[in-house]
Amino acid sequence: MANPHGNPDFGVKYRFDYGRDEPLTEQVKAVVSPTVKEELRQLASARNCTVPDLIREALNVYLANQKIENVSA
């Protein structure tokens, strides 16, 4: 049951875009070993970002490389 004292504008009027060109609305799940998860956490900490930020960056680089390979093939 909805909270009768809740904010009716929540999620409509008050949204975060974090300065991105395209909103992040979709999820992808990957299962990794504890070692990989710890390595990602340490790398994110060293880069002062989050693990999801690292994964998004890695996916973007991979997709860009795939586009280049497909064009040159």
N, C-alpha and C positions, 0 to 999 in steps of 0.2 A: 504494500500500500504506500502511496506517495506521502511524503511529509507535508502536512497541511500548512506548515510554517516555512516551507522551502522557498527558494528564489525561483520564480517562474522563468526568469531570463537566463538561468544557468545553462550553459552549453549552447545558447543561441546568441545572446548579446555579449557574453563574456567568453571569448575564445582566445586561445594563445596561438599565434602563428610562428613565433620564434624567428621571424624574418626570413622564412623560407619561401621560395617561389611557388612551391607545390606543397599542400598540406600532407602531413603524414597520417594517413587513415587506415592503411593496410598493415597486417602483421604477417611475418614469416617466422617459423620456428625451426631451430636447428638444435639437435642434441649433440653435445660435445663432451669430451672426457674432462674430468676435474683438472687435469694438468693444463689443457688448453684454456679452460675457463680462467684459471689462475694467471696464466700468461697474458691473456687478454686484459684481465683486471689490472695487472702490474703495468702493462703498456699504456692503458688508459690513464692510470694514475700518473705515469711519467709524462704523458702528453697533456695532462690537466683537462681530460675530457671523460666521456662515459664509454662503457663497452658498446652500447648500441651505436654511438657516434662512430667508433672504429669500424664496426661491422658495416654500417651504411657506406662509409668511405671505401672500404674494401670491395663492396658490391659494385659501387659506381665505377671504380677502377677496372674491375673484372669486365663489367658490361661494356665499357669504353674499348677495352682491348679486343673483346669479341667482335664489336662493330668494325674495328680496324682490320681484323683478320678476315672477316667476311667480305669486306670491300676489296681487299688485296687478293683474295682467292679467286 
